[in-house]
Amino acid sequence: GNSVTGNIYFDFVLNSNSLTDLVGRSLTVNKLSQASAEALQAVKDSQAKVKTLQTEQEAKQETLVATKSQLESDKAKIESLKSDAEKSASDLQQTLEANKDKLAQLAASEDAAKVAAATAAVAATPSASSTSTASSSAASSSVNTSTNTSTTSASSSASASQAPASNNSSVSVSGGSIASNAAKYIGVPYVYGGTSPSGFDCSGLIYYAAKEAGISLPRTSQAQSTLGSYVSVSDLKAGDLVFWGGVGSAYHVGIYIGGGQYLHAPAPGQNVTIQSMAYFAPSFGRRL
């Protein structure tokens, strides 16, 4: 407020007592001006750095917000997919259980029909034998007639009961040699791990029928499900192998014989039989 020139630096220089003092004061003012300029530039540089850092932080914040939003969206999609997968697995399990019940019912009805047919055949055999014995007994005694009749009846019954279950050479199916060979063993009981006419499991039947046809196949349904080319259920042709489960992890196998039917060894307690896809549909087929 007491400055004469309006600039304290000028006042400071003009108040010099001598030339030496003037030079000294001028140098001092110059150094002060330079220091002020440097300090001002440092402040400007610091402000620029602060602004740059602020811009970078804002950009990083926007990136973090966008990343968080994307992660939340991905998490929601994963949870939705997980829910759908669990529902599909539950539906598939229910379908499998329902098909197993239908398979058991159908197999039971087929077995009952076979037993009834076999019983009728056995009952008819002794009757014919009795008629033949009665005709020849005119020249023999009644005791011999009775004995012969009983012996003939027992012999016929034993013969009928010992007839092999796999005698199905009259059954004709489509699908080539493997299907034809497998059809010979309709009625053979299911045996876990079985690979012979005394008993088959599902893959053992296919393995044995192919072997009879001169074709070498792996022993298990899992390995068999990787052979040949993939075929959807809607495109099956007679002779295609049909599988339940996944490729490389199939848990059951049969052979398609056309007309919506396949031949297989179902399960323990059941026999080799022909089954309709309407009751127990396969997952896919393989064409060798």
C-alpha positions as a printed NumPy array, in Angstrom:
array([[   0.   ,    0.   ,    0.   ],
       [   2.987,    2.285,    0.497],
       [   4.536,    1.494,   -2.892],
       [   5.516,    4.582,   -4.9  ],
       [   5.716,    2.993,   -8.337],
       [   3.119,    0.327,   -7.746],
       [   5.761,   -2.418,   -7.882],
       [   7.608,   -3.322,   -4.72 ],
       [  10.545,   -4.644,   -6.725],
       [  10.995,   -1.229,   -8.425],
       [  10.668,    0.525,   -5.098],
       [  13.292,   -1.809,   -3.67 ],
       [  15.754,   -1.001,   -6.471],
       [  15.092,    2.775,   -6.497],
       [  15.76 ,    3.057,   -2.762],
       [  19.375,    1.987,   -3.273],
       [  21.995,    4.052,   -1.338],
       [  24.795,    3.592,   -3.855],
       [  25.687,    2.099,   -7.183],
       [  26.907,   -1.022,   -5.503],
       [  23.714,   -1.273,   -3.509],
       [  21.735,   -0.744,   -6.747],
       [  23.541,   -3.594,   -8.475],
       [  23.084,   -5.846,   -5.463],
       [  19.398,   -5.025,   -5.215],
       [  18.914,   -5.578,   -8.949],
       [  20.517,   -9.025,   -8.724],
       [  18.324,   -9.851,   -5.753],
       [  15.168,   -8.799,   -7.59 ],
       [  16.237,  -10.868,  -10.613],
       [  16.724,  -13.976,   -8.467],
       [  13.374,  -13.419,   -6.752],
       [  11.609,  -13.048,  -10.122],
       [  13.255,  -16.196,  -11.437],
       [  12.31 ,  -18.136,   -8.31 ],
       [   8.721,  -16.923,   -8.574],
       [   8.538,  -17.987,  -12.228],
       [   9.937,  -21.413,  -11.399],
       [   7.526,  -21.813,   -8.519],
       [   4.604,  -20.808,  -10.744],
       [   5.687,  -23.293,  -13.418],
       [   5.988,  -26.041,  -10.798],
       [   2.449,  -25.276,   -9.659],
       [   1.191,  -25.447,  -13.253],
       [   3.029,  -28.73 ,  -13.849],
       [   1.566,  -30.174,  -10.658],
       [  -1.912,  -29.093,  -11.671],
       [  -1.45 ,  -30.744,  -15.081],
       [  -0.285,  -33.968,  -13.419],
       [  -3.215,  -33.916,  -11.026],
       [  -5.619,  -33.418,  -13.92 ],
       [  -3.995,  -36.293,  -15.869],
       [  -4.199,  -38.581,  -12.842],
       [  -7.793,  -37.582,  -12.299],
       [  -8.645,  -38.398,  -15.931],
       [  -6.904,  -41.768,  -15.644],
       [  -8.733,  -42.578,  -12.407],
       [ -12.08 ,  -41.671,  -13.972],
       [ -11.303,  -43.938,  -16.964],
       [ -10.316,  -46.798,  -14.652],
       [ -13.471,  -46.26 ,  -12.636],
       [ -15.594,  -46.469,  -15.785],
       [ -13.756,  -49.66 ,  -16.805],
       [ -14.335,  -51.2  ,  -13.376],
       [ -18.017,  -50.314,  -13.494],
       [ -18.367,  -51.835,  -16.979],
       [ -16.444,  -54.971,  -15.91 ],
       [ -18.609,  -55.35 ,  -12.818],
       [ -21.75 ,  -55.019,  -14.923],
       [ -20.47 ,  -57.651,  -17.396],
       [ -19.544,  -60.048,  -14.574],
       [ -22.982,  -59.657,  -13.024],
       [ -24.57 ,  -60.338,  -16.426],
       [ -22.35 ,  -63.411,  -16.954],
       [ -23.178,  -64.666,  -13.473],
       [ -26.907,  -64.346,  -14.189],
       [ -26.476,  -66.265,  -17.468],
       [ -24.479,  -69.021,  -15.733],
       [ -27.123,  -69.358,  -13.027],
       [ -29.823,  -69.531,  -15.707],
       [ -27.886,  -72.195,  -17.642],
       [ -27.288,  -74.136,  -14.438],
       [ -30.985,  -74.023,  -13.631],
       [ -31.885,  -75.194,  -17.153],
       [ -29.305,  -78.005,  -16.965],
       [ -30.635,  -79.186,  -13.614],
       [ -34.196,  -79.138,  -14.952],
       [ -33.146,  -81.059,  -18.076],
       [ -31.309,  -83.626,  -15.954],
       [ -34.371,  -84.007,  -13.732],
       [ -36.68 ,  -84.403,  -16.754],
       [ -34.314,  -86.961,  -18.298],
       [ -34.175,  -88.949,  -15.07 ],
       [ -37.969,  -88.951,  -14.831],
       [ -38.206,  -90.112,  -18.458],
       [ -35.725,  -92.909,  -17.812],
       [ -37.61 ,  -94.049,  -14.734],
       [ -40.915,  -93.948,  -16.605],
       [ -39.44 ,  -95.915,  -19.519],
       [ -37.939,  -98.508,  -17.16 ],
       [ -41.362,  -99.141,  -15.672],
       [ -42.915,  -99.472,  -19.144],
       [ -40.095, -101.786,  -20.217],
       [ -40.625, -104.012,  -17.202],
       [ -44.383, -104.139,  -17.821],
       [ -43.958, -104.988,  -21.491],
       [ -41.319, -107.613,  -20.755],
       [ -43.571, -109.176,  -18.116],
       [ -46.505, -109.361,  -20.56 ],
       [ -44.279, -110.86 ,  -23.28 ],
       [ -42.885, -113.457,  -20.85 ],
       [ -46.424, -114.352,  -19.749],
       [ -47.472, -114.839,  -23.388],
       [ -44.462, -117.065,  -24.044],
       [ -45.149, -119.143,  -20.929],
       [ -48.787, -119.566,  -21.974],
       [ -47.752, -120.667,  -25.473],
       [ -45.192, -123.125,  -24.1  ],
       [ -47.748, -124.542,  -21.651],
       [ -50.257, -125.056,  -24.449],
       [ -47.647, -126.842,  -26.572],
       [ -46.62 , -129.135,  -23.708],
       [ -50.272, -129.91 ,  -22.923],
       [ -50.944, -130.831,  -26.573],
       [ -47.981, -133.241,  -26.828],
       [ -49.113, -135.78 ,  -24.171],
       [ -52.615, -135.81 ,  -25.697],
       [ -51.253, -136.892,  -29.094],
       [ -49.052, -139.485,  -27.449],
       [ -52.025, -140.911,  -25.511],
       [ -54.043, -141.254,  -28.729],
       [ -51.204, -143.093,  -30.449],
       [ -50.731, -145.384,  -27.454],
       [ -54.437, -146.15 ,  -27.287],
       [ -54.457, -147.212,  -30.941],
       [ -51.572, -149.636,  -30.438],
       [ -52.935, -151.084,  -27.175],
       [ -55.574, -153.24 ,  -28.884],
       [ -53.089, -156.143,  -28.993],
       [ -51.611, -155.613,  -25.518],
       [ -52.758, -155.728,  -21.952],
       [ -54.329, -152.773,  -20.135],
       [ -51.427, -152.709,  -17.655],
       [ -48.853, -152.346,  -20.435],
       [ -51.004, -149.697,  -22.085],
       [ -51.118, -147.62 ,  -18.913],
       [ -47.386, -147.988,  -18.346],
       [ -46.524, -147.061,  -21.944],
       [ -48.833, -144.055,  -21.854],
       [ -47.283, -142.731,  -18.636],
       [ -43.759, -143.28 ,  -19.96 ],
       [ -44.559, -141.54 ,  -23.25 ],
       [ -46.156, -138.574,  -21.472],
       [ -43.196, -138.156,  -19.097],
       [ -40.76 , -138.389,  -22.008],
       [ -42.639, -135.729,  -24.002],
       [ -42.839, -133.368,  -21.023],
       [ -39.122, -133.736,  -20.273],
       [ -38.259, -133.162,  -23.91 ],
       [ -40.374, -130.011,  -24.029],
       [ -38.868, -128.62 ,  -20.829],
       [ -35.293, -129.238,  -22.053],
       [ -35.763, -127.492,  -25.417],
       [ -33.14 , -124.693,  -25.706],
       [ -34.51 , -121.185,  -25.127],
       [ -32.362, -119.839,  -27.977],
       [ -33.989, -121.986,  -30.684],
       [ -35.407, -119.048,  -32.69 ],
       [ -34.074, -119.818,  -36.153],
       [ -37.61 , -119.201,  -37.496],
       [ -37.57 , -115.543,  -36.358],
       [ -36.792, -113.298,  -39.334],
       [ -35.605, -109.715,  -38.822],
       [ -34.188, -107.004,  -41.036],
       [ -30.799, -105.431,  -40.526],
       [ -28.166, -107.802,  -41.831],
       [ -26.125, -110.574,  -40.29 ],
       [ -25.672, -109.075,  -36.803],
       [ -29.436, -108.599,  -36.377],
       [ -30.181, -112.065,  -37.805],
       [ -27.65 , -113.683,  -35.489],
       [ -28.997, -111.815,  -32.457],
       [ -32.552, -112.894,  -33.328],
       [ -31.501, -116.543,  -32.874],
       [ -31.122, -115.891,  -29.165],
       [ -34.537, -114.388,  -28.408],
       [ -35.583, -115.885,  -25.085],
       [ -32.061, -116.363,  -23.739],
       [ -31.909, -114.955,  -20.185],
       [ -30.028, -111.793,  -19.276],
       [ -26.768, -112.507,  -17.452],
       [ -24.545, -109.648,  -16.318],
       [ -21.243, -109.891,  -18.234],
       [ -22.656, -112.748,  -20.342],
       [ -21.265, -113.3  ,  -23.852],
       [ -22.594, -116.756,  -24.744],
       [ -25.928, -118.414,  -25.614],
       [ -26.236, -119.51 ,  -21.984],
       [ -26.759, -115.848,  -21.068],
       [ -26.117, -112.35 ,  -22.474],
       [ -25.958, -108.815,  -21.215],
       [ -26.793, -106.021,  -23.693],
       [ -23.326, -105.476,  -25.158],
       [ -22.472, -109.179,  -24.871],
       [ -25.345, -110.023,  -27.243],
       [ -24.14 , -107.517,  -29.872],
       [ -20.529, -108.627,  -29.409],
       [ -21.412, -112.328,  -29.863],
       [ -23.78 , -111.774,  -32.827],
       [ -21.119, -109.693,  -34.607],
       [ -18.459, -112.309,  -33.86 ],
       [ -20.646, -114.987,  -35.479],
       [ -20.855, -112.726,  -38.545],
       [ -17.065, -112.428,  -38.667],
       [ -17.103, -108.846,  -37.344],
       [ -14.853, -107.848,  -34.448],
       [ -16.456, -105.37 ,  -32.021],
       [ -15.377, -104.056,  -28.595],
       [ -16.906, -105.798,  -25.602],
       [ -18.641, -102.873,  -23.808],
       [ -21.5  , -100.57 ,  -24.798],
       [ -19.311,  -97.537,  -24.011],
       [ -16.69 ,  -98.615,  -26.578],
       [ -19.299,  -99.78 ,  -29.103],
       [ -20.996,  -96.348,  -28.965],
       [ -17.919,  -94.723,  -30.565],
       [ -17.857,  -96.931,  -33.682],
       [ -19.039,  -95.982,  -37.17 ],
       [ -20.967,  -92.771,  -37.786],
       [ -23.536,  -90.998,  -35.61 ],
       [ -27.213,  -91.442,  -36.562],
       [ -30.151,  -89.573,  -35.042],
       [ -33.118,  -91.624,  -33.826],
       [ -35.304,  -90.206,  -36.607],
       [ -32.86 ,  -91.45 ,  -39.294],
       [ -32.328,  -95.017,  -38.056],
       [ -32.13 ,  -97.871,  -40.557],
       [ -32.363, -101.595,  -39.906],
       [ -28.96 , -102.853,  -38.786],
       [ -27.94 ,  -99.651,  -36.952],
       [ -26.828, -100.105,  -33.357],
       [ -28.923,  -98.077,  -30.893],
       [ -27.626,  -96.662,  -27.609],
       [ -28.916,  -95.077,  -24.411],
       [ -26.76 ,  -92.392,  -22.77 ],
       [ -23.926,  -90.522,  -24.49 ],
       [ -21.249,  -91.285,  -27.058],
       [ -18.449,  -93.014,  -25.164],
       [ -20.582,  -93.281,  -22.021],
       [ -23.598,  -95.312,  -23.24 ],
       [ -25.106,  -97.578,  -20.566],
       [ -27.253,  -99.769,  -22.873],
       [ -27.149, -101.048,  -26.473],
       [ -29.411, -102.901,  -28.902],
       [ -29.799, -103.283,  -32.672],
       [ -32.508, -101.611,  -34.74 ],
       [ -34.546, -103.992,  -36.934],
       [ -36.907, -101.477,  -38.56 ],
       [ -40.533, -100.589,  -37.967],
       [ -39.742,  -98.678,  -34.787],
       [ -38.41 , -101.834,  -33.111],
       [ -35.039, -103.027,  -31.863],
       [ -33.66 , -106.26 ,  -30.432],
       [ -31.759, -106.272,  -27.132],
       [ -31.002, -107.991,  -23.822],
       [ -33.005, -105.74 ,  -21.441],
       [ -32.071, -106.289,  -17.79 ],
       [ -31.548, -108.916,  -15.051],
       [ -34.579, -111.168,  -14.702],
       [ -35.576, -110.663,  -18.351],
       [ -34.739, -112.345,  -21.656],
       [ -33.429, -111.279,  -25.058],
       [ -36.454, -109.777,  -26.819],
       [ -37.758, -107.378,  -29.458],
       [ -38.792, -104.002,  -28.054],
       [ -40.735, -101.013,  -29.418],
       [ -39.163,  -97.548,  -29.296],
       [ -42.545,  -96.249,  -28.135],
       [ -41.882,  -97.77 ,  -24.7  ],
       [ -38.12 ,  -97.244,  -24.268],
       [ -36.634,  -94.896,  -26.885],
       [ -32.843,  -94.89 ,  -27.489],
       [ -30.745,  -91.705,  -27.362],
       [ -28.948,  -92.144,  -30.7  ],
       [ -27.662,  -94.704,  -33.204],
       [ -24.339,  -95.693,  -34.794],
       [ -24.056,  -97.005,  -38.348],
       [ -21.153,  -99.441,  -38.819]])
